[in-house]
Amino acid sequence: MSSALVVYSGGLDSYTLLNKALQNFKKVEAITFDYGQKHKKEIDYAKNNCLELGITHKVIKLDIADLLSNSALVGDSKIPEGNYDKEKMKQTIVPNRNMIMISIAASLAIKNKLQYLWYAAHAGDHEIYPDCRPEFISKLGEVLKICDYHEIVFEAPFKGMTKGEIIKEGLNMDLDYSKAWTCYEGKENPCGKCSACLERQNAFKINNIEDPL
């Protein structure tokens, strides 16, 4: 029986990926990480969606915020506003975050004898985030094949896709994107000013549809 573990933040990309996995595998589980990020709204979205979908879901608490504090997403610095500017957006890099998370996710996949490990890096991440680059995905995939007697197939199905293309795929699956949180701020409503909000807005605009949030 084909099976997969999805690294699921609760955001738009991983929400789409989770639902794509449900269409491709007979058994799907999800793992979410609380690594000391400034808000837990995405985690709440992940919990609620997994509960609704009947998916086995594990939230892992990582007490590593002091190791990641150079990032605006976990430190005291202000979340940068405005569109993606390479130097400005480097402030939102969480050093080695994906390596840490994927390593722990791999341990869970091995424990539960799941065959695939999916995460939602996409083409828009490549230039800014080192641990979303195709070479990172490829090299880590090689390692995960040999890290245990239980071989894991590590994939990032969206690595060649833009966020607009991800949304298009999700719309074709009739996904409700009000169930995916993107904003870097954890307020009641999205701020509409941070780069994550602006990228999301543009992706919906490309698809000629209004963002439900």
C-alpha positions in Angstrom: 0.0 0.0 0.0 1.5 3.3 -1.0 1.9 5.8 1.8 3.2 9.2 2.6 4.1 11.7 5.3 3.6 15.3 4.5 5.5 18.1 6.2 2.5 20.4 6.7 2.9 23.9 8.1 -0.8 24.9 7.7 0.1 27.3 4.9 -1.2 27.5 1.3 1.5 25.5 -0.4 1.5 22.6 2.1 -2.3 22.6 2.3 -2.4 22.0 -1.4 0.3 19.4 -1.1 -1.5 17.6 1.6 -4.6 17.3 -0.5 -2.6 16.3 -3.5 -1.1 13.5 -1.4 -4.6 12.3 -0.5 -5.3 11.9 -4.2 -2.0 10.0 -4.8 -1.6 7.7 -1.8 -3.8 5.2 0.0 -2.4 6.3 3.4 -1.4 9.8 4.3 -0.1 11.3 7.6 1.0 14.8 8.4 3.7 16.4 10.7 3.8 20.0 11.8 6.5 21.8 13.7 6.3 24.4 16.4 9.9 25.8 16.3 9.3 29.0 18.2 7.7 31.0 15.4 6.1 34.3 16.3 2.6 33.0 16.1 0.8 29.6 16.1 -2.0 30.4 13.7 -0.7 28.2 10.9 -0.4 25.3 13.4 -4.0 25.8 14.4 -5.0 25.7 10.8 -3.0 22.5 10.3 -4.6 20.9 13.4 -8.2 21.8 12.3 -7.7 20.6 8.7 -6.2 17.3 9.6 -9.0 16.7 12.1 -11.5 17.5 9.4 -9.8 15.3 6.9 -9.3 12.4 9.4 -5.6 12.4 8.9 -3.2 11.2 11.6 -1.3 14.4 12.6 1.6 15.0 14.9 2.8 18.4 16.1 6.4 18.4 17.2 7.6 21.1 19.6 11.2 22.1 18.9 12.9 24.1 21.6 15.5 25.6 19.2 14.3 29.2 18.8 17.6 30.5 20.3 19.5 28.7 17.4 17.2 30.4 14.8 16.9 33.9 16.3 18.6 35.6 13.4 15.4 35.2 11.5 12.6 37.8 11.6 10.2 34.9 11.9 11.4 33.9 15.3 13.5 36.8 16.7 12.7 40.3 17.9 13.1 42.1 14.6 10.1 43.4 12.7 8.6 41.3 9.9 9.7 43.0 6.6 6.9 44.5 4.5 6.6 44.8 0.8 7.2 42.6 -2.2 10.0 40.0 -2.4 13.3 41.9 -2.5 16.2 39.4 -2.3 18.2 41.2 0.4 15.2 42.2 2.5 13.7 38.8 2.3 16.8 37.2 3.6 15.6 38.4 7.0 12.9 35.7 6.9 15.4 32.8 6.4 15.2 30.5 9.3 18.7 28.9 9.3 18.7 25.2 8.5 15.0 24.9 9.4 14.0 22.5 6.7 17.0 20.2 7.3 16.0 19.9 11.0 12.3 19.4 10.2 12.9 16.9 7.4 15.3 14.9 9.5 12.7 14.6 12.3 10.0 13.9 9.8 12.1 11.1 8.3 12.4 9.5 11.7 8.6 9.4 11.9 8.2 8.1 8.4 10.7 5.3 9.3 8.9 4.5 12.5 5.5 4.3 10.8 6.9 2.5 7.7 5.7 5.2 5.3 7.2 5.2 1.9 7.3 8.8 0.8 8.1 12.1 2.5 6.8 15.2 0.8 7.4 18.9 1.5 6.1 21.9 -0.3 9.1 23.9 -1.5 8.3 25.7 -4.8 10.0 27.6 -7.5 9.5 31.0 -5.9 11.5 29.8 -2.8 14.7 28.9 -4.7 16.4 32.2 -4.9 15.8 33.3 -1.3 15.8 30.1 0.8 18.9 27.8 0.5 17.0 24.8 1.9 14.4 25.0 -0.8 16.8 24.8 -3.8 16.6 21.9 -6.2 20.1 20.7 -5.3 19.2 20.6 -1.6 16.1 18.5 -2.4 18.2 16.2 -4.6 21.1 15.7 -2.2 18.9 15.3 0.8 16.8 12.7 -1.1 20.0 10.7 -1.7 20.8 10.8 2.0 17.3 9.7 3.1 17.5 6.7 0.8 20.4 5.3 2.8 19.8 6.7 6.4 17.9 3.6 7.4 17.1 0.0 6.2 13.6 1.4 5.5 14.1 3.5 2.3 12.4 6.8 2.1 11.5 8.5 -1.2 11.9 12.3 -0.5 10.1 14.6 -2.9 9.1 18.2 -3.4 6.3 17.9 -6.0 6.0 21.7 -6.4 9.7 22.5 -6.8 9.2 23.6 -10.4 5.9 25.5 -9.8 5.1 29.0 -9.0 2.6 29.8 -6.2 0.1 30.8 -8.9 0.4 27.4 -10.5 0.0 25.7 -7.1 -3.2 27.6 -6.5 -4.4 26.7 -10.0 -3.8 23.0 -9.2 -5.6 23.4 -5.9 -8.6 25.1 -7.5 -8.8 22.2 -9.9 -9.2 20.0 -6.8 -11.9 22.4 -5.5 -9.8 23.3 -2.4 -11.1 25.9 0.0 -8.2 28.3 0.6 -9.8 30.0 3.5 -8.4 26.9 5.3 -4.8 27.9 4.6 -3.0 30.7 6.5 -0.1 32.5 4.9 0.5 35.9 6.7 3.6 36.2 8.7 1.6 38.0 11.3 -0.7 36.1 13.6 -3.5 38.6 13.9 -7.2 37.9 13.3 -7.0 38.9 9.6 -4.0 38.8 7.2 -2.0 42.0 7.4 -1.9 42.4 3.6 1.5 44.1 3.8 4.1 41.4 4.5 5.7 39.7 1.5 3.9 36.4 2.2 0.5 38.2 1.9 1.5 40.1 -1.2 2.8 36.9 -2.9 -0.4 35.1 -2.0 -2.6 38.0 -3.3 -0.7 38.1 -6.6 -1.1 34.3 -7.0 -4.8 34.6 -6.7 -4.9 37.6 -9.0 -3.1 35.5 -11.7 -5.9 33.0 -11.4 -8.6 35.6 -11.7 -10.0 34.8 -8.3 -10.4 36.6 -5.0 -8.4 35.4 -2.0 -11.0 34.0 0.4 -9.0 35.5 3.3 
